[in-house]
Amino acid sequence: MELIRLTNVKKTYKTGVTAIQDLNLSINKGEFVFIIGSTGCGKSTLIKMLYREEKPNSGQIIVGGVDVGKLRNGKVYKIRRKIGVVFQDFKLLPKSTVYENVAFALEIFGVPKDEIHSKVVKVLDLVGLKHKIKSYPAQLSGGEQQRVAIARAIVNGPKLLICDEPTGNLDPNTSMEIMRVLEEINKLGTTIIMVTHSIDIVKELNKRVIVLDSGRVLKDYTEGTYR
Amino acid sequence: MKALRIIGRNIRDAFKGVFRNFSLSLASISCITITLIVVAVSIILSYNVENFTKLVEEDVTIVAFLDNSLNDEKIDEIKDQISLINDVDKYEFISKNDITKDMMDSSEVFSSIMKNWSEAENPIQNTFQIKVENIEQIEGVAKEIKEIDGVTLVKYGEGMVEQLISVFDVIHKVCVISVIALILVTAFLISNTIKITINSRQREISIMRLIGASNLNIRIPFIIEGLILGALGSIIPIIATIYGYNAIYDSFNGQLFSPFIKLISPTPFVYTISLILLGIGVLVGMFGSWRAVRKHLRI
């Protein structure tokens, strides 16, 4: 079943740079998709448009049945609640503990305390950080911080997890650890779209790979066909 | 239940925000404290000047001296004529005998001189003491009284009274303008300090947006935080107002330079001022936060 559909999407920034042109794409529920391409090919713009950090100039972007390009600023939160986002620089609150960082994503919606506790513990267990619940981000390694960020992104049970170079700051071993966690989450039914520069990771996981070039889809490799 | 939980979380987060960013909170609180102290001083001055003016106005009396040859019937006639004049608030007849007696009671020197006067020798005249409704009408009222047959002289401290009133009027206007200007400056200063506090937490706001917090979700804890900063910043000015004004009032025995200029009694005056200060602190704190967060909510 289709979760994301992009039809004739075009994005030109105010500076005049065209990041995406005439892009058509379809991603099904439960897929794990890598988006690769050289710097400036439009990878980041594409995923930013999915969680409505950027708006397309023309074309249509449907995510989970919502036309995100038409969402008003005040309504953006509605789509964000259905999507988890993980960044290269983790974006954790430095003055909050691991528990608080993850719980934060539930508290703003008024989830009862007991439910928050059980969900946070469960998700930290999934990413293998249950024992670091009281630590602060600065006391964790890069890989651990990224796992906290992943836990925060999935604690709401989003249908879609967007990862913008989540292993960009990590060494190869730690990167593979993170990929194992993401695979685990994907197995539980969450669709994952991941932007990366690491060809090793892409080859290792054998998933669907979309190659972008100058804002267009250059190649779309189905699962197991990218070598 | 859900709404209550969200409110509870907002209040808790606001307190956390204040204490986890303590150095910046302290900067905001100090700024609020200093400006509110200046505002407190101006408000106290302004209210007192207004009070002095009112007291002076209440004190000003027109004295109409009557011809001593008038009989009681004629005096009653004058009384009726005075009562018919517009803007006359109160009037009282004081006979020459009453005045003589008061003067003799007040001083032994007067007493020794005046006791030997015969009725015919006594130069003191019967008088009417008149108060006007509005001090600005005093000149007109005095003129009308002077024209009444049997009134020989009218006095109300002309010249000096007008001058005093106009001086107080200028001081009062200056005070009111400074209070308004100070409140505006305070609002600007506090809101800018809070803006710096919140700008440093841009990351926090962007993360909140990212995980699907609505603009209201993001704004409310910061607005409550502004309220807390405003309330904390007004504590010292309030204490300073209550104790400081009481101390000044006691050390001056409730009057400034002469019994003529009375200070406003501290109770409930200081509590009213305290409430005003708390109100300014809280409102300006909330407004500052609201303004600062708004900037970060635009995409």
Boltz contact constraints between the chains, C-beta under 6 A:
constraints:
  - contact:
      token1: [A, 73]
      token2: [B, 299]
      max_distance: 6.0
  - contact:
      token1: [A, 74]
      token2: [B, 215]
      max_distance: 6.0
  - contact:
      token1: [A, 77]
      token2: [B, 212]
      max_distance: 6.0
  - contact:
      token1: [A, 77]
      token2: [B, 214]
      max_distance: 6.0
  - contact:
      token1: [A, 80]
      token2: [B, 212]
      max_distance: 6.0
  - contact:
      token1: [A, 81]
      token2: [B, 212]
      max_distance: 6.0
  - contact:
      token1: [A, 85]
      token2: [B, 210]
      max_distance: 6.0
  - contact:
      token1: [A, 91]
      token2: [B, 207]
      max_distance: 6.0
  - contact:
      token1: [A, 93]
      token2: [B, 204]
      max_distance: 6.0
  - contact:
      token1: [A, 95]
      token2: [B, 20]
      max_distance: 6.0
  - contact:
      token1: [A, 105]
      token2: [B, 211]
      max_distance: 6.0
  - contact:
      token1: [A, 107]
      token2: [B, 9]
      max_distance: 6.0
  - contact:
      token1: [A, 108]
      token2: [B, 213]
      max_distance: 6.0
  - contact:
      token1: [A, 108]
      token2: [B, 217]
      max_distance: 6.0
  - contact:
      token1: [A, 110]
      token2: [B, 2]
      max_distance: 6.0
  - contact:
      token1: [A, 110]
      token2: [B, 5]
      max_distance: 6.0
  - contact:
      token1: [A, 110]
      token2: [B, 6]
      max_distance: 6.0
